[in-house]
Amino acid sequence: MKIGLTYDLKDDIEAKGQDFPEDALEEYDSIEVIKAISSALRSLGHTTVRLGGGRRFLANITGRSVDLVFNIAEGRGSMRSREAQVPAVLEMLGIPYSGSDPLTLAMTLDKPLAKQVVSDAGVATPTWRLIESTAQLRQLKDSEIPLPAFVKPAFEGSSKGIHLNSRADAAAGARKVARDLLKKYGQPVLIEQYIEGDEVTVGVIGNAPPVIVGIMRVIPRKKCKTFVYSLEVKRDYLNLVDYECPARLPQQVMKRIEKSSLRAYRALGCRDIARVDFRIGRDGIPYFLEVNPLPGLNPVSGDIVIMSGKMGWTYRELISGIIGAAIKRSCL
């Protein structure tokens, strides 16, 4: 099968100057990731065609024939629907592709919307407030800010805008972080209650039915009163955290995590692959934070790659599971 690869590379995107935060390119990939996916697909008997992203993708997809697209493109710009750009074009052209559809990709990048949908499906999530402007922030009463608070951009992924100071014990601290994010990212800000407890991420793969790849707990190496799985930590994960998979949590909690993960995956319409993030409260309840239907596939540092490796999967087997689910779903 001839498989096209859609992606956005850091090296292809110009993001400099005061209008761009320093983590503006955090969600984009390196050429090493594309080479690793291509190698895995070729080892499965497929041929690959690099289609890229942005305008290059538009030129390539209309000029080259492929049977299916393996999509990891994050999209261009800062709008909440950017991850839907490539799948929307592929649907217009009638070309099947791996991963979730435009609606799901737009909905999951919009963190407040995703939380509302998942909450309506019966999955616990921290209480939150959406702040769309500095004027709204000024009008917000201190009593309306959930404390301790965790403040982050509403439409970002890959921990963009999430730093060690994102957690605030007092309303004044939450307001300061929110003001800074509103100015820096030019989009609404989510203020949600910070859940004291373990950080857990869950891999889900497939469709009918989807199955759990693994449940992985993120454990800080240094003892600390509160732990934030921030951008700083992820950039230095080898020195700052350990990944425990399967997570050594009580069996009842593990069952709750699995049930909540699959319920969130289905409620948001995820397909083929996704990673679901939780905080485990002291009451043993997994509180949904967000879902990433385009989880990073870096062969060394991707969370779902690390997780699947600890569960005995090779990188080739992970890529095979994703593309196999897409092929089966597309009846190819």
HUPEBEL-V300900 format. One record per residue. N is the residue number from 1. SS is DSSP state (hx for helix, st for strand, lp for the rest). PSI is psi in whole degrees, -180 to 180 (NA if undefined). NEAR is the number of other C-alpha atoms within 8 Angstrom. Layout:
((N:SS:PSI:NEAR) (N:SS:PSI:NEAR))
//
This chain:
((1:lp:139:7) (2:st:117:10) (3:st:124:13) (4:st:145:13) (5:st:121:14) (6:st:135:15) (7:lp:166:13) (8:lp:124:14) (9:st:144:10) (10:hx:-41:9) (11:hx:-16:6) (12:hx:-5:6) (13:lp:130:7) (14:lp:117:5) (15:lp:81:7) (16:lp:162:6) (17:lp:178:5) (18:lp:-17:5) (19:lp:-4:6) (20:lp:128:10) (21:lp:160:8) (22:lp:-18:5) (23:lp:21:7) (24:lp:-31:9) (25:lp:12:9) (26:lp:-36:7) (27:lp:-10:9) (28:lp:161:9) (29:st:172:11) (30:lp:163:9) (31:hx:-26:7) (32:hx:-34:7) (33:hx:-43:11) (34:hx:-41:11) (35:hx:-40:8) (36:hx:-44:9) (37:hx:-43:9) (38:hx:-44:9) (39:hx:-43:8) (40:hx:-43:12) (41:hx:-41:14) (42:hx:-36:10) (43:hx:-19:8) (44:lp:3:7) (45:lp:7:7) (46:lp:160:10) (47:st:152:9) (48:st:149:11) (49:st:124:9) (50:st:117:7) (51:st:-22:12) (52:st:-155:12) (53:lp:179:13) (54:hx:-144:9) (55:hx:-31:6) (56:hx:-41:9) (57:hx:-43:11) (58:hx:-42:9) (59:hx:-42:8) (60:hx:-41:10) (61:hx:-26:9) (62:hx:-10:7) (63:hx:-5:6) (64:lp:143:6) (65:lp:129:6) (66:lp:157:10) (67:lp:-31:10) (68:st:154:12) (69:st:133:13) (70:st:108:12) (71:st:122:12) (72:lp:18:9) (73:lp:130:11) (74:lp:-13:11) (75:lp:167:12) (76:lp:153:7) (77:lp:-168:5) (78:lp:7:6) (79:lp:157:6) (80:lp:-15:10) (81:lp:14:11) (82:hx:-34:12) (83:hx:-15:14) (84:hx:-8:13) (85:hx:-55:10) (86:hx:-48:12) (87:hx:-34:11) (88:hx:-42:10) (89:hx:-43:8) (90:hx:-39:11) (91:hx:-40:9) (92:hx:-36:7) (93:hx:-4:6) (94:lp:31:6) (95:lp:122:11) (96:lp:155:10) (97:st:162:11) (98:lp:154:15) (99:lp:-174:14) (100:lp:162:12) (101:lp:174:11) (102:hx:-39:12) (103:hx:-48:7) (104:hx:-43:11) (105:hx:-38:13) (106:hx:-41:13) (107:hx:-39:12) (108:hx:-29:14) (109:hx:-26:15) (110:lp:92:12) (111:hx:-45:12) (112:hx:-40:9) (113:hx:-44:9) (114:hx:-42:13) (115:hx:-39:12) (116:hx:-45:8) (117:hx:-45:10) (118:hx:-39:15) (119:hx:-42:10) (120:hx:-24:7) (121:lp:2:9) (122:lp:14:6) (123:lp:131:12) (124:lp:140:10) (125:st:148:10) (126:lp:147:11) (127:lp:152:7) (128:st:163:9) (129:st:138:8) (130:st:126:10) (131:st:119:12) (132:lp:-9:10) (133:lp:162:8) (134:hx:-31:9) (135:hx:-43:6) (136:hx:-38:9) (137:hx:-40:11) (138:hx:-35:7) (139:hx:-16:6) (140:lp:128:8) (141:lp:149:7) (142:hx:-37:6) (143:hx:-15:5) (144:hx:-3:6) (145:lp:119:11) (146:lp:127:11) (147:lp:147:10) (148:lp:149:10) (149:st:153:16) (150:st:125:12) (151:st:130:15) (152:st:160:12) (153:st:148:15) (154:lp:-24:13) (155:lp:43:12) (156:lp:162:11) (157:lp:-177:8) (158:lp:32:7) (159:lp:20:8) (160:lp:130:12) (161:lp:1:10) (162:lp:114:12) (163:lp:178:9) (164:hx:-24:8) (165:hx:9:7) (166:hx:-23:12) (167:st:136:12) (168:st:134:13) (169:lp:-25:9) (170:lp:156:9) (171:hx:-38:11) (172:hx:-40:6) (173:hx:-41:9) (174:hx:-39:16) (175:hx:-42:9) (176:hx:-46:8) (177:hx:-42:11) (178:hx:-44:13) (179:hx:-44:10) (180:hx:-41:8) (181:hx:-39:13) (182:hx:-43:15) (183:hx:-42:7) (184:hx:-39:9) (185:hx:-12:9) (186:lp:38:7) (187:lp:167:9) (188:lp:162:12) (189:st:141:14) (190:st:124:14) (191:st:111:16) (192:st:161:12) (193:st:132:12) (194:lp:127:10) (195:lp:117:9) (196:lp:118:9) (197:lp:-173:8) (198:st:142:10) (199:st:126:12) (200:st:138:12) (201:st:143:12) (202:st:131:14) (203:st:134:15) (204:st:137:16) (205:st:148:15) (206:lp:-176:13) (207:lp:-46:10) (208:lp:75:4) (209:lp:162:5) (210:lp:150:10) (211:st:157:9) (212:st:126:11) (213:st:-47:11) (214:st:163:12) (215:st:115:15) (216:st:130:13) (217:st:137:14) (218:st:117:12) (219:st:119:10) (220:st:139:10) (221:lp:-31:8) (222:lp:133:5) (223:lp:132:5) (224:lp:153:6) (225:lp:-43:4) (226:lp:146:5) (227:lp:129:6) (228:lp:120:8) (229:lp:75:7) (230:lp:176:10) (231:hx:-40:12) (232:hx:-41:8) (233:hx:-45:10) (234:hx:-33:8) (235:hx:-21:6) (236:lp:39:8) (237:hx:-32:9) (238:hx:-31:6) (239:hx:-21:6) (240:hx:-23:10) (241:st:160:11) (242:st:147:10) (243:st:121:9) (244:st:112:10) (245:st:122:12) (246:lp:149:10) (247:lp:136:8) (248:lp:80:7) (249:lp:160:6) (250:lp:144:6) (251:hx:-38:6) (252:hx:-38:6) (253:hx:-42:11) (254:hx:-40:10) (255:hx:-39:8) (256:hx:-42:10) (257:hx:-47:9) (258:hx:-46:10) (259:hx:-44:8) (260:hx:-37:11) (261:hx:-48:11) (262:hx:-35:12) (263:hx:-42:11) (264:hx:-42:12) (265:hx:-47:13) (266:hx:-42:8) (267:hx:-36:10) (268:lp:-3:12) (269:lp:27:8) (270:lp:150:14) (271:lp:143:13) (272:lp:-48:15) (273:st:144:15) (274:st:161:15) (275:st:131:14) (276:st:131:16) (277:st:139:12) (278:st:159:12) (279:st:134:14) (280:st:113:15) (281:lp:164:12) (282:lp:-15:7) (283:lp:2:5) (284:lp:3:7) (285:lp:130:10) (286:st:121:13) (287:st:118:13) (288:st:131:14) (289:st:-54:11) (290:st:169:11) (291:st:142:10) (292:st:103:11) (293:lp:-3:13) (294:lp:62:10) (295:lp:146:11) (296:lp:134:7) (297:lp:26:10) (298:lp:125:10) (299:lp:-12:9) (300:lp:-47:6) (301:lp:-5:8) (302:lp:130:11) (303:hx:-45:9) (304:hx:-24:12) (305:hx:-45:14) (306:hx:-46:10) (307:hx:-51:15) (308:hx:-35:14) (309:hx:-41:10) (310:hx:-21:9) (311:lp:7:10) (312:lp:7:6) (313:lp:140:10) (314:lp:165:8) (315:hx:-40:10) (316:hx:-41:10) (317:hx:-35:8) (318:hx:-48:11) (319:hx:-38:11) (320:hx:-40:11) (321:hx:-40:10) (322:hx:-52:14) (323:hx:-33:11) (324:hx:-40:8) (325:hx:-41:13) (326:hx:-42:12) (327:hx:-45:10) (328:hx:-44:8) (329:hx:-36:8) (330:lp:-2:7) (331:lp:43:5) (332:lp:NA:5))
//
